[in-house]
Amino acid sequence: MARTQIDLNPVDFITVGTIGPKGNRTFHLQAGSDNRLVSFLIEKEQTWALGEAIRELVDDLDERDAVETAVEMAAFDMDLREPIQPIFRVAQMGLAYDSDTRLIVLIAQEMVLADEDDVETMIDPIESDDAPGVVRMWCSRKQMRALSLQAMDLVAAGRPSPKQNGRITYYWT
């Protein structure tokens, strides 16, 4: 049985943000519906991949429906909300489109480790009685377009070269 099963249908807001200085930032995905707030830990690379995947999906939906989902970022509050207490670290995310409600569903799946001391070994949910937690968030196209733009801006705001992350660069003359 899964540890966590949460459905936020629909979300009031969804955002991604960071805590900490460049080079030592922690990325968080966060959504809320009614009085429920959920936060997740995600990696920088997941943030970038999510932003790109959302952009491609919304572009495809807009092309199919012959509309354009433009957003004015000032209309969205993209700040993380307090308290920021992640319910889990995200192992993988997926996107789906519900044509009946015209909402995009973002699915976040929990990273489950085989051994608390071994962060490299993940449990296969098929072989485990303790399946990873799953949170599903139903979002409008405009919310998702804003999330995509926010994600891409956050990643771009980091160090100019990923090679600088945690490394010392020596220059010999």
Backbone as JSON Lines, residues from 0, in Angstrom:
{"i":0,"aa":"M","n":[0.84,-1.18,0.0],"ca":[0.0,0.0,0.0],"c":[0.88,1.25,0.0]}
{"i":1,"aa":"A","n":[0.49,2.25,-0.75],"ca":[1.27,3.48,-0.87],"c":[1.29,4.23,0.46]}
{"i":2,"aa":"R","n":[2.39,4.9,0.68],"ca":[2.54,5.69,1.9],"c":[1.61,6.91,1.88]}
{"i":3,"aa":"T","n":[1.6,7.62,0.77],"ca":[0.84,8.86,0.64],"c":[0.03,8.81,-0.65]}
{"i":4,"aa":"Q","n":[-1.23,9.14,-0.56],"ca":[-2.09,9.29,-1.75],"c":[-2.86,10.59,-1.57]}
{"i":5,"aa":"I","n":[-2.51,11.61,-2.35],"ca":[-3.15,12.91,-2.23],"c":[-3.61,13.36,-3.62]}
{"i":6,"aa":"D","n":[-4.83,13.84,-3.7],"ca":[-5.37,14.43,-4.93],"c":[-5.74,15.88,-4.64]}
{"i":7,"aa":"L","n":[-5.14,16.8,-5.36],"ca":[-5.49,18.21,-5.28],"c":[-6.2,18.55,-6.58]}
{"i":8,"aa":"N","n":[-7.53,18.55,-6.52],"ca":[-8.32,18.68,-7.74],"c":[-9.44,19.7,-7.55]}
{"i":9,"aa":"P","n":[-9.24,20.9,-8.11],"ca":[-8.07,21.49,-8.75],"c":[-7.2,22.2,-7.71]}
{"i":10,"aa":"V","n":[-5.99,22.58,-8.14],"ca":[-5.11,23.33,-7.25],"c":[-5.5,24.8,-7.28]}
{"i":11,"aa":"D","n":[-5.28,25.48,-6.17],"ca":[-5.46,26.93,-6.12],"c":[-4.2,27.62,-6.64]}
{"i":12,"aa":"F","n":[-3.05,26.98,-6.37],"ca":[-1.78,27.49,-6.87],"c":[-0.8,26.34,-6.99]}
{"i":13,"aa":"I","n":[0.2,26.55,-7.83],"ca":[1.32,25.6,-7.95],"c":[2.54,26.44,-8.29]}
{"i":14,"aa":"T","n":[3.66,26.09,-7.67],"ca":[4.88,26.87,-7.89],"c":[6.11,26.01,-7.65]}
{"i":15,"aa":"V","n":[7.23,26.55,-8.03],"ca":[8.53,25.95,-7.74],"c":[9.41,27.09,-7.24]}
{"i":16,"aa":"G","n":[10.24,26.77,-6.25],"ca":[11.11,27.8,-5.69],"c":[12.34,27.18,-5.08]}
{"i":17,"aa":"T","n":[13.23,28.05,-4.62],"ca":[14.47,27.57,-4.02],"c":[14.68,28.21,-2.66]}
{"i":18,"aa":"I","n":[15.46,27.51,-1.85],"ca":[15.9,28.04,-0.57],"c":[17.4,27.86,-0.53]}
{"i":19,"aa":"G","n":[18.11,28.92,-0.15],"ca":[19.56,28.85,-0.04],"c":[20.27,29.65,-1.11]}
{"i":20,"aa":"P","n":[21.58,29.83,-0.92],"ca":[22.37,30.61,-1.88],"c":[22.73,29.79,-3.12]}
{"i":21,"aa":"K","n":[23.09,30.49,-4.19],"ca":[23.52,29.82,-5.42],"c":[24.62,28.82,-5.1]}
{"i":22,"aa":"G","n":[24.53,27.67,-5.72],"ca":[25.49,26.61,-5.47],"c":[25.11,25.71,-4.32]}
{"i":23,"aa":"N","n":[24.16,26.17,-3.51],"ca":[23.71,25.38,-2.37],"c":[22.19,25.53,-2.21]}
{"i":24,"aa":"R","n":[21.51,25.66,-3.35],"ca":[20.04,25.84,-3.3],"c":[19.34,24.5,-3.17]}
{"i":25,"aa":"T","n":[18.22,24.53,-2.49],"ca":[17.33,23.37,-2.41],"c":[16.08,23.74,-3.2]}
{"i":26,"aa":"F","n":[15.71,22.89,-4.15],"ca":[14.55,23.16,-5.0],"c":[13.31,22.5,-4.4]}
{"i":27,"aa":"H","n":[12.21,23.24,-4.43],"ca":[10.94,22.76,-3.88],"c":[9.83,22.96,-4.91]}
{"i":28,"aa":"L","n":[9.01,21.95,-5.05],"ca":[7.76,22.05,-5.8],"c":[6.67,22.13,-4.75]}
{"i":29,"aa":"Q","n":[5.7,23.03,-4.96],"ca":[4.67,23.23,-3.95],"c":[3.33,23.52,-4.62]}
{"i":30,"aa":"A","n":[2.27,22.98,-4.04],"ca":[0.91,23.23,-4.54],"c":[-0.04,23.29,-3.36]}
{"i":31,"aa":"G","n":[-1.17,23.94,-3.6],"ca":[-2.17,24.04,-2.56],"c":[-3.57,24.02,-3.13]}
{"i":32,"aa":"S","n":[-4.48,23.49,-2.34],"ca":[-5.88,23.44,-2.71],"c":[-6.69,23.58,-1.42]}
{"i":33,"aa":"D","n":[-7.63,24.51,-1.43],"ca":[-8.4,24.84,-0.22],"c":[-7.41,25.17,0.9]}
{"i":34,"aa":"N","n":[-7.45,24.45,1.99],"ca":[-6.53,24.72,3.09],"c":[-5.38,23.72,3.16]}
{"i":35,"aa":"R","n":[-5.17,22.96,2.11],"ca":[-4.12,21.93,2.09],"c":[-2.92,22.44,1.3]}
{"i":36,"aa":"L","n":[-1.75,22.3,1.9],"ca":[-0.49,22.73,1.29],"c":[0.44,21.53,1.24]}
{"i":37,"aa":"V","n":[0.98,21.22,0.06],"ca":[1.95,20.13,-0.07],"c":[3.22,20.68,-0.72]}
{"i":38,"aa":"S","n":[4.34,20.25,-0.16],"ca":[5.65,20.64,-0.68],"c":[6.48,19.39,-0.9]}
{"i":39,"aa":"F","n":[7.36,19.46,-1.9],"ca":[8.22,18.34,-2.25],"c":[9.63,18.84,-2.47]}
{"i":40,"aa":"L","n":[10.61,18.0,-2.23],"ca":[11.99,18.28,-2.62],"c":[12.18,17.73,-4.02]}
{"i":41,"aa":"I","n":[12.77,18.55,-4.9],"ca":[13.09,18.09,-6.25],"c":[14.52,18.54,-6.58]}
{"i":42,"aa":"E","n":[15.09,17.94,-7.58],"ca":[16.44,18.28,-8.01],"c":[16.39,19.39,-9.06]}
{"i":43,"aa":"K","n":[17.5,20.08,-9.22],"ca":[17.6,21.15,-10.22],"c":[17.29,20.6,-11.61]}
{"i":44,"aa":"E","n":[17.83,19.42,-11.92],"ca":[17.6,18.81,-13.23],"c":[16.13,18.45,-13.42]}
{"i":45,"aa":"Q","n":[15.47,18.02,-12.36],"ca":[14.03,17.72,-12.44],"c":[13.25,19.01,-12.69]}
{"i":46,"aa":"T","n":[13.68,20.1,-12.08],"ca":[13.02,21.39,-12.28],"c":[13.1,21.8,-13.74]}
{"i":47,"aa":"W","n":[14.29,21.68,-14.32],"ca":[14.47,22.02,-15.73],"c":[13.62,21.11,-16.62]}
{"i":48,"aa":"A","n":[13.68,19.79,-16.37],"ca":[12.93,18.83,-17.19],"c":[11.44,19.06,-17.07]}
{"i":49,"aa":"L","n":[10.96,19.38,-15.88],"ca":[9.53,19.66,-15.69],"c":[9.13,20.9,-16.48]}
{"i":50,"aa":"G","n":[9.93,21.95,-16.4],"ca":[9.62,23.18,-17.14],"c":[9.54,22.93,-18.64]}
{"i":51,"aa":"E","n":[10.49,22.17,-19.17],"ca":[10.5,21.85,-20.6],"c":[9.31,20.97,-20.99]}
{"i":52,"aa":"A","n":[9.02,19.95,-20.2],"ca":[7.91,19.04,-20.51],"c":[6.57,19.78,-20.49]}
{"i":53,"aa":"I","n":[6.39,20.65,-19.51],"ca":[5.14,21.42,-19.44],"c":[5.02,22.33,-20.65]}
{"i":54,"aa":"R","n":[6.12,23.02,-21.01],"ca":[6.08,23.92,-22.17],"c":[5.67,23.16,-23.42]}
{"i":55,"aa":"E","n":[6.28,21.99,-23.64],"ca":[5.95,21.19,-24.82],"c":[4.49,20.73,-24.79]}
{"i":56,"aa":"L","n":[4.0,20.27,-23.64],"ca":[2.62,19.8,-23.54],"c":[1.63,20.93,-23.79]}
{"i":57,"aa":"V","n":[1.84,22.07,-23.15],"ca":[0.91,23.18,-23.33],"c":[0.96,23.7,-24.77]}
{"i":58,"aa":"D","n":[2.15,23.75,-25.36],"ca":[2.25,24.16,-26.77],"c":[1.47,23.19,-27.66]}
{"i":59,"aa":"D","n":[1.6,21.89,-27.42],"ca":[0.87,20.89,-28.21],"c":[-0.64,21.03,-28.03]}
{"i":60,"aa":"L","n":[-1.08,21.24,-26.79],"ca":[-2.51,21.4,-26.53],"c":[-3.04,22.67,-27.2]}
{"i":61,"aa":"D","n":[-2.26,23.75,-27.12],"ca":[-2.67,25.0,-27.74],"c":[-2.78,24.85,-29.26]}
{"i":62,"aa":"E","n":[-1.81,24.16,-29.85],"ca":[-1.84,23.93,-31.29],"c":[-3.05,23.08,-31.69]}
{"i":63,"aa":"R","n":[-3.31,22.04,-30.93],"ca":[-4.44,21.15,-31.22],"c":[-5.78,21.89,-31.12]}
{"i":64,"aa":"D","n":[-5.9,22.75,-30.1],"ca":[-7.15,23.47,-29.86],"c":[-7.2,24.84,-30.55]}
{"i":65,"aa":"A","n":[-6.14,25.19,-31.26],"ca":[-6.05,26.48,-31.96],"c":[-6.27,27.66,-31.02]}
{"i":66,"aa":"V","n":[-5.62,27.61,-29.87],"ca":[-5.64,28.71,-28.9],"c":[-4.21,28.98,-28.47]}
{"i":67,"aa":"E","n":[-4.02,30.09,-27.78],"ca":[-2.7,30.39,-27.24],"c":[-2.84,30.67,-25.76]}
{"i":68,"aa":"T","n":[-2.1,29.91,-24.96],"ca":[-2.12,30.1,-23.52],"c":[-1.0,31.04,-23.14]}
{"i":69,"aa":"A","n":[-1.32,32.32,-23.13],"ca":[-0.35,33.33,-22.72],"c":[-0.6,33.66,-21.26]}
{"i":70,"aa":"V","n":[0.45,33.93,-20.54],"ca":[0.29,34.29,-19.13],"c":[1.03,35.58,-18.83]}
{"i":71,"aa":"E","n":[0.47,36.33,-17.94],"ca":[1.11,37.51,-17.39],"c":[1.62,37.1,-16.02]}
{"i":72,"aa":"M","n":[2.93,36.93,-15.9],"ca":[3.5,36.4,-14.66],"c":[3.14,37.24,-13.44]}
{"i":73,"aa":"A","n":[2.92,38.53,-13.63],"ca":[2.55,39.39,-12.5],"c":[1.21,38.98,-11.9]}
{"i":74,"aa":"A","n":[0.38,38.26,-12.66],"ca":[-0.92,37.82,-12.17],"c":[-0.81,36.61,-11.25]}
{"i":75,"aa":"F","n":[0.37,35.99,-11.21],"ca":[0.57,34.78,-10.41],"c":[1.52,35.05,-9.25]}
{"i":76,"aa":"D","n":[1.16,34.57,-8.08],"ca":[2.05,34.62,-6.92],"c":[2.85,33.34,-6.94]}
{"i":77,"aa":"M","n":[4.1,33.42,-7.39],"ca":[4.93,32.24,-7.55],"c":[5.86,32.01,-6.36]}
{"i":78,"aa":"D","n":[5.65,32.74,-5.26],"ca":[6.47,32.53,-4.07],"c":[6.06,31.26,-3.35]}
{"i":79,"aa":"L","n":[7.05,30.61,-2.71],"ca":[6.74,29.47,-1.86],"c":[5.96,29.96,-0.65]}
{"i":80,"aa":"R","n":[5.03,29.16,-0.18],"ca":[4.23,29.5,0.99],"c":[4.79,28.78,2.21]}
{"i":81,"aa":"E","n":[4.67,29.42,3.35],"ca":[5.08,28.83,4.63],"c":[3.91,28.04,5.2]}
{"i":82,"aa":"P","n":[4.15,26.96,5.9],"ca":[5.45,26.36,6.19],"c":[5.89,25.48,5.03]}
{"i":83,"aa":"I","n":[7.18,25.49,4.78],"ca":[7.76,24.66,3.71],"c":[8.27,23.38,4.38]}
{"i":84,"aa":"Q","n":[7.42,22.38,4.41],"ca":[7.73,21.1,5.03],"c":[7.48,20.0,4.0]}
{"i":85,"aa":"P","n":[8.53,19.64,3.25],"ca":[8.35,18.63,2.19],"c":[7.81,17.31,2.74]}
{"i":86,"aa":"I","n":[6.82,16.77,2.02],"ca":[6.26,15.48,2.44],"c":[7.11,14.34,1.91]}
{"i":87,"aa":"F","n":[7.85,14.57,0.81],"ca":[8.81,13.58,0.32],"c":[9.67,14.18,-0.77]}
{"i":88,"aa":"R","n":[10.76,13.46,-1.08],"ca":[11.62,13.79,-2.22],"c":[11.02,13.09,-3.44]}
{"i":89,"aa":"V","n":[10.94,13.81,-4.54],"ca":[10.33,13.28,-5.75],"c":[11.33,12.42,-6.52]}
{"i":90,"aa":"A","n":[10.91,11.19,-6.84],"ca":[11.73,10.31,-7.68],"c":[11.44,10.57,-9.14]}
{"i":91,"aa":"Q","n":[10.16,10.67,-9.47],"ca":[9.78,10.93,-10.86],"c":[8.45,11.66,-10.91]}
{"i":92,"aa":"M","n":[8.25,12.35,-12.03],"ca":[7.02,13.1,-12.25],"c":[6.46,12.73,-13.61]}
{"i":93,"aa":"G","n":[5.16,12.89,-13.75],"ca":[4.5,12.63,-15.02],"c":[3.45,13.69,-15.26]}
{"i":94,"aa":"L","n":[3.1,13.86,-16.53],"ca":[2.06,14.81,-16.92],"c":[0.99,14.07,-17.7]}
{"i":95,"aa":"A","n":[-0.25,14.47,-17.48],"ca":[-1.39,13.91,-18.22],"c":[-2.36,15.04,-18.49]}
{"i":96,"aa":"Y","n":[-3.26,14.81,-19.44],"ca":[-4.27,15.81,-19.75],"c":[-5.64,15.17,-19.61]}
{"i":97,"aa":"D","n":[-6.49,15.81,-18.81],"ca":[-7.87,15.35,-18.61],"c":[-8.76,16.16,-19.56]}
{"i":98,"aa":"S","n":[-9.15,15.58,-20.67],"ca":[-9.91,16.31,-21.68],"c":[-11.32,16.68,-21.21]}
{"i":99,"aa":"D","n":[-11.87,15.94,-20.25],"ca":[-13.2,16.27,-19.74],"c":[-13.19,17.58,-18.96]}
{"i":100,"aa":"T","n":[-12.18,17.76,-18.11],"ca":[-12.09,18.97,-17.29],"c":[-11.18,20.03,-17.91]}
{"i":101,"aa":"R","n":[-10.44,19.64,-18.96],"ca":[-9.46,20.51,-19.62],"c":[-8.37,20.96,-18.66]}
{"i":102,"aa":"L","n":[-8.01,20.05,-17.74],"ca":[-6.95,20.33,-16.77],"c":[-5.76,19.4,-17.03]}
{"i":103,"aa":"I","n":[-4.58,19.92,-16.73],"ca":[-3.36,19.13,-16.82],"c":[-3.09,18.55,-15.44]}
{"i":104,"aa":"V","n":[-2.74,17.28,-15.41],"ca":[-2.48,16.6,-14.14],"c":[-0.98,16.38,-14.02]}
{"i":105,"aa":"L","n":[-0.41,16.91,-12.95],"ca":[0.99,16.67,-12.62],"c":[1.02,15.61,-11.52]}
{"i":106,"aa":"I","n":[1.73,14.53,-11.78],"ca":[1.81,13.42,-10.82],"c":[3.24,13.37,-10.3]}
{"i":107,"aa":"A","n":[3.37,13.43,-8.97],"ca":[4.68,13.33,-8.33],"c":[4.73,12.04,-7.54]}
{"i":108,"aa":"Q","n":[5.8,11.27,-7.76],"ca":[5.96,9.99,-7.07],"c":[7.16,10.07,-6.13]}
{"i":109,"aa":"E","n":[6.97,9.54,-4.95],"ca":[7.98,9.58,-3.89],"c":[9.19,8.7,-4.2]}
{"i":110,"aa":"M","n":[10.37,9.18,-3.81],"ca":[11.57,8.37,-3.87],"c":[11.6,7.51,-2.62]}
{"i":111,"aa":"V","n":[11.69,6.22,-2.81],"ca":[11.75,5.28,-1.7],"c":[13.1,4.57,-1.77]}
{"i":112,"aa":"L","n":[13.83,4.63,-0.69],"ca":[15.15,4.02,-0.64],"c":[15.08,2.64,-0.02]}
{"i":113,"aa":"A","n":[15.89,1.74,-0.53],"ca":[15.92,0.38,0.0],"c":[16.5,0.36,1.4]}
{"i":114,"aa":"D","n":[17.48,1.2,1.63],"ca":[18.15,1.26,2.92],"c":[18.38,2.72,3.24]}
{"i":115,"aa":"E","n":[18.08,3.15,4.43],"ca":[18.21,4.56,4.8],"c":[19.62,5.09,4.58]}
{"i":116,"aa":"D","n":[20.65,4.22,4.71],"ca":[22.03,4.67,4.54],"c":[22.49,4.6,3.09]}
{"i":117,"aa":"D","n":[21.7,3.98,2.22],"ca":[22.1,3.77,0.83],"c":[21.19,4.6,-0.08]}
{"i":118,"aa":"V","n":[21.61,5.82,-0.4],"ca":[20.79,6.7,-1.21],"c":[20.82,6.34,-2.69]}
{"i":119,"aa":"E","n":[21.65,5.42,-3.08],"ca":[21.75,5.03,-4.49],"c":[20.77,3.92,-4.87]}
{"i":120,"aa":"T","n":[20.26,3.16,-3.9],"ca":[19.41,2.02,-4.19],"c":[17.96,2.39,-3.95]}
{"i":121,"aa":"M","n":[17.16,2.37,-4.99],"ca":[15.74,2.65,-4.86],"c":[14.95,1.36,-4.86]}
{"i":122,"aa":"I","n":[13.83,1.35,-4.15],"ca":[12.96,0.18,-4.09],"c":[12.12,0.13,-5.36]}
{"i":123,"aa":"D","n":[12.0,-1.05,-5.94],"ca":[11.1,-1.26,-7.07],"c":[9.7,-1.41,-6.49]}
{"i":124,"aa":"P","n":[8.75,-0.48,-6.83],"ca":[7.42,-0.55,-6.24],"c":[6.68,-1.85,-6.55]}
{"i":125,"aa":"I","n":[7.04,-2.5,-7.65],"ca":[6.37,-3.76,-8.01],"c":[6.77,-4.87,-7.04]}
{"i":126,"aa":"E","n":[8.02,-4.81,-6.57],"ca":[8.53,-5.86,-5.69],"c":[8.37,-5.51,-4.21]}
{"i":127,"aa":"S","n":[7.81,-4.36,-3.91],"ca":[7.71,-3.91,-2.54],"c":[6.26,-3.85,-2.08]}
{"i":128,"aa":"D","n":[6.04,-4.18,-0.8],"ca":[4.71,-4.02,-0.22],"c":[4.46,-2.57,0.14]}
{"i":129,"aa":"D","n":[5.52,-1.79,0.23],"ca":[5.42,-0.39,0.64],"c":[5.65,0.5,-0.58]}
{"i":130,"aa":"A","n":[4.63,0.67,-1.39],"ca":[4.73,1.43,-2.64],"c":[4.98,2.91,-2.33]}
{"i":131,"aa":"P","n":[5.64,3.6,-3.25],"ca":[5.91,5.03,-3.06],"c":[4.63,5.84,-2.99]}
{"i":132,"aa":"G","n":[4.7,6.96,-2.28],"ca":[3.58,7.89,-2.22],"c":[3.39,8.58,-3.56]}
{"i":133,"aa":"V","n":[2.16,8.99,-3.82],"ca":[1.83,9.65,-5.07],"c":[0.92,10.84,-4.76]}
{"i":134,"aa":"V","n":[1.23,11.97,-5.4],"ca":[0.37,13.15,-5.29],"c":[0.01,13.57,-6.71]}
{"i":135,"aa":"R","n":[-1.28,13.77,-6.93],"ca":[-1.79,14.22,-8.23],"c":[-2.34,15.63,-8.06]}
{"i":136,"aa":"M","n":[-1.92,16.53,-8.97],"ca":[-2.32,17.93,-8.91],"c":[-2.95,18.34,-10.24]}
{"i":137,"aa":"W","n":[-4.22,18.72,-10.23],"ca":[-4.93,19.15,-11.43],"c":[-4.78,20.65,-11.57]}
{"i":138,"aa":"C","n":[-4.25,21.1,-12.72],"ca":[-3.91,22.5,-12.93],"c":[-4.44,23.01,-14.27]}
{"i":139,"aa":"S","n":[-4.73,24.31,-14.31],"ca":[-5.14,24.92,-15.58],"c":[-3.91,25.09,-16.47]}
{"i":140,"aa":"R","n":[-4.16,25.32,-17.74],"ca":[-3.05,25.56,-18.68],"c":[-2.26,26.79,-18.26]}
{"i":141,"aa":"K","n":[-2.96,27.83,-17.83],"ca":[-2.26,29.06,-17.43],"c":[-1.38,28.81,-16.21]}
{"i":142,"aa":"Q","n":[-1.88,28.05,-15.24],"ca":[-1.06,27.72,-14.08],"c":[0.18,26.96,-14.5]}
{"i":143,"aa":"M","n":[0.01,26.02,-15.42],"ca":[1.14,25.21,-15.85],"c":[2.12,26.02,-16.7]}
{"i":144,"aa":"R","n":[1.62,26.92,-17.54],"ca":[2.51,27.77,-18.32],"c":[3.34,28.64,-17.36]}
{"i":145,"aa":"A","n":[2.71,29.18,-16.33],"ca":[3.43,30.0,-15.35],"c":[4.45,29.15,-14.6]}
{"i":146,"aa":"L","n":[4.09,27.91,-14.26],"ca":[5.03,27.01,-13.58],"c":[6.23,26.72,-14.46]}
{"i":147,"aa":"S","n":[5.99,26.51,-15.74],"ca":[7.08,26.25,-16.68],"c":[8.03,27.44,-16.75]}
{"i":148,"aa":"L","n":[7.49,28.63,-16.89],"ca":[8.32,29.83,-16.96],"c":[9.11,30.03,-15.67]}
{"i":149,"aa":"Q","n":[8.45,29.81,-14.53],"ca":[9.11,29.95,-13.23],"c":[10.26,28.95,-13.11]}
{"i":150,"aa":"A","n":[10.01,27.7,-13.49],"ca":[11.03,26.65,-13.4],"c":[12.25,27.01,-14.25]}
{"i":151,"aa":"M","n":[12.02,27.44,-15.47],"ca":[13.12,27.77,-16.36],"c":[13.91,28.98,-15.84]}
{"i":152,"aa":"D","n":[13.21,29.98,-15.28],"ca":[13.89,31.15,-14.72],"c":[14.74,30.76,-13.51]}
{"i":153,"aa":"L","n":[14.22,29.88,-12.65],"ca":[14.98,29.46,-11.47],"c":[16.27,28.74,-11.86]}
{"i":154,"aa":"V","n":[16.17,27.84,-12.82],"ca":[17.35,27.1,-13.25],"c":[18.36,28.06,-13.88]}
{"i":155,"aa":"A","n":[17.89,28.99,-14.69],"ca":[18.78,29.95,-15.35],"c":[19.43,30.91,-14.35]}
{"i":156,"aa":"A","n":[18.81,31.11,-13.19],"ca":[19.33,32.04,-12.19],"c":[20.49,31.46,-11.39]}
{"i":157,"aa":"G","n":[20.82,30.2,-11.62],"ca":[21.91,29.57,-10.89],"c":[23.26,29.98,-11.44]}
{"i":158,"aa":"R","n":[24.26,29.22,-11.09],"ca":[25.6,29.51,-11.58],"c":[25.64,29.4,-13.1]}
{"i":159,"aa":"P","n":[26.44,30.23,-13.76],"ca":[26.48,30.21,-15.22],"c":[26.97,28.89,-15.79]}
{"i":160,"aa":"S","n":[27.84,28.2,-15.07],"ca":[28.35,26.93,-15.56],"c":[28.1,25.84,-14.53]}
{"i":161,"aa":"P","n":[27.4,24.76,-14.93],"ca":[27.16,23.68,-13.97],"c":[28.45,23.04,-13.49]}
{"i":162,"aa":"K","n":[29.54,23.23,-14.21],"ca":[30.82,22.68,-13.8],"c":[31.31,23.33,-12.51]}
{"i":163,"aa":"Q","n":[30.76,24.49,-12.18],"ca":[31.18,25.19,-10.97],"c":[30.48,24.66,-9.72]}
{"i":164,"aa":"N","n":[29.48,23.82,-9.86],"ca":[28.75,23.32,-8.7],"c":[29.64,22.49,-7.8]}
{"i":165,"aa":"G","n":[30.05,23.07,-6.68],"ca":[30.81,22.35,-5.68],"c":[32.23,22.01,-6.07]}
{"i":166,"aa":"R","n":[32.75,22.63,-7.1],"ca":[34.1,22.3,-7.55],"c":[35.0,23.53,-7.45]}
{"i":167,"aa":"I","n":[36.25,23.28,-7.25],"ca":[37.25,24.34,-7.26],"c":[37.91,24.31,-8.63]}
{"i":168,"aa":"T","n":[37.99,25.47,-9.24],"ca":[38.61,25.56,-10.55],"c":[40.0,26.18,-10.38]}
{"i":169,"aa":"Y","n":[41.02,25.5,-10.9],"ca":[42.38,26.01,-10.84],"c":[42.78,26.56,-12.2]}
{"i":170,"aa":"Y","n":[43.41,27.7,-12.17],"ca":[43.91,28.28,-13.4],"c":[45.44,28.38,-13.28]}
{"i":171,"aa":"W","n":[46.13,27.79,-14.23],"ca":[47.58,27.83,-14.25],"c":[48.03,28.82,-15.31]}
{"i":172,"aa":"T","n":[49.01,29.64,-14.97],"ca":[49.53,30.6,-15.93],"c":[50.97,30.3,-16.25]}
